[in-house]
C-alpha cells in the first residue's frame, strides 16, 4: 500500500514552498527546506516515468512551449561548459532541470485531466497565509515602522521584494477564484473565505512596500482589460514594439527627467514610494540597479555568445563596475544579490542566444495563453487560463527589475502557471479536434 501518492506529494510540496526556510549545507551551499528537497524527489519520479514510459509524455514534450524550454535548458548547459565558475553553473542547470521536471512536466500531466487546474496555484496561496499573517503581526508589533519592512518576512522569504513578487503573483487568481468558485470545484458558500484570502493578500502586498509588486499588478490589470476587449496577441506585440521604439527615440529626454525626479522610496506615502521608481538622481536602490545593469552589458560585450555561465553574475561582476557608478551599497565580494533583472541576467550569463530564448519563452507563453483564452468555449477553462496568464505577467514585469527565477518561491509559481496554460491549450485543441470529427 502506498504511503502517499505522487499527486498528494506534489500538492503538499506546492503548499509547503512558501513556508520553506533556508538551510545552510556543508561547503557553503544552501537549500530551501523542505521545498527544494521535495521538488528534487518529484523530479526524480518524473524522470524515471519519462524513461520507462516515454510515449505517455510525447504530447507534453512535443508542445511548442516544452520544446522552447528544452532549447533554453540545453543552451544553459552549453553555456556552462564555457563558464567562469563551472560548478556554480552546473548547480544552476541542475536546479533548472528540477524545476522543469517537477513544476512544468508533472503539473501538465496532472492538470490536463483535472478541470480544477487553478487549485495548484491556490495551494501556494494557502501556504502563503502563514508568512503574510506573520509579517503583518511583526509590522503591527513594530508600530508599522517603514524602515524595518525589508526583513519582516524572514525566515520564510529573504527580503521584501521576493515576498512582494510572490503575493503579487497569486492576487490575480485569488481574485478570479473569488468571483468563480467553480474554478476550485467548491460551493459558492465558501466564496467569503476566498474573498478574505484576497483581502489578506492585498494587505500583504501593501505592507511589503514592493514597488515592482504594485507595478506588476497594474500591468496585470491592463492585460485583463485587453482580454475583455478581445485585443489580439499580434496587436499587443505591435503596441509593445511602439512603446519600446518611443522609449528609444526619447531616451535622452527620459533620462534627463529621471535625473530630476526627487521622490524617495523610504516613505510610507504609497504614491511617492511608487514614483520613486523613476528617481535616478539620489535613490540608492535605483542607482545600484543601473550599476548592475551596466556591468551586465559590459560582461555581455566581453562574452557575447556564451556569457559567463549560469549563476555566475554575482560572483564575477565586481571588476566590471566603475567607481563613479558605484553606490554606498555596492560590493565587490559577490555577496549582495544578482543583476536585478532577468533580462540583464540572461544577457551576462548565457549571452545573446540565452536572452533571445528567454524572451521567446515569455512571448510564447503569453501568445499561447491568449489563444487558449479566446478559443476556449468552456467558461472554467477561460477563467483558469486567464488567472494563470495574469499571474505570469506579474512575474514578467518583476523580471525587469529583479531576478528570482532561480529560487523555488517564484519558480514554483512561474513554471506551474506555464504548465496550466499548456494543459488548457492541449485540452482545448483536443476538444476542437473532437468537435470537428463529431465525436
Helices and strands as residue ranges (DSSP letters): H 6-17, E 21-24, G 26-28, E 30-33, H 35-52, G 54-57, H 58-61, H 64-81, H 86-99, I 100-105, H 106-111, H 119-141, G 146-151, H 160-179, G 181-184, G 188-190, H 191-208, H 211-228, H 233-249, H 251-260, H 270-275, G 276-278, H 284-302, H 313-316, G 318-320, G 323-325, H 342-375, H 379-398, H 408-437
